[in-house]
Amino acid sequence: QVQLVESGGGLVQAGGSLRLSCAASGIIFSLKAMGWYRQAPGKQREWVAGISSGGSTNYVESVSGRFTISRDNAKNTVYLQMNNLKPEDTAVYYCNCYPGLVNWGQGTQVTVSS
């Protein structure tokens, strides 16, 4: 059984910070690249950040310099540290693995007020 459980979202003022967590089970976590995605109201799901099994990272341009993705293989968990949040970051945030996406979790809501 594959399960992805996101947590850590909330309501924050612009300029604030949040740290998201994604706990994974049912996959060989250490062999998988992991990514964070988000979906804003009325928008399609968008890739935000990724981290390879070796720890190399990449980000969508709009969050570069503000977000940091990391992983703890011992805990089968991937994190997203979000700093200097902006209202346009408001979305439901999801994690997944690749290659081979699995069923999406419920996500965690991030709301940034002006």
PyMOL commands that set and color helices and strands:
alter all, ss='L'
color gray80, all
select helices_A, chain A and resi 29-31+61-63+73-75+87-89
alter helices_A, ss='H'
color red, helices_A
select strands_A, chain A and resi 3-7+10-13+18-25+33-39+46-51+57-59+67-72+77-82+91-98+108-113
alter strands_A, ss='S'
color yellow, strands_A
deselect
rebuild
show_as cartoon
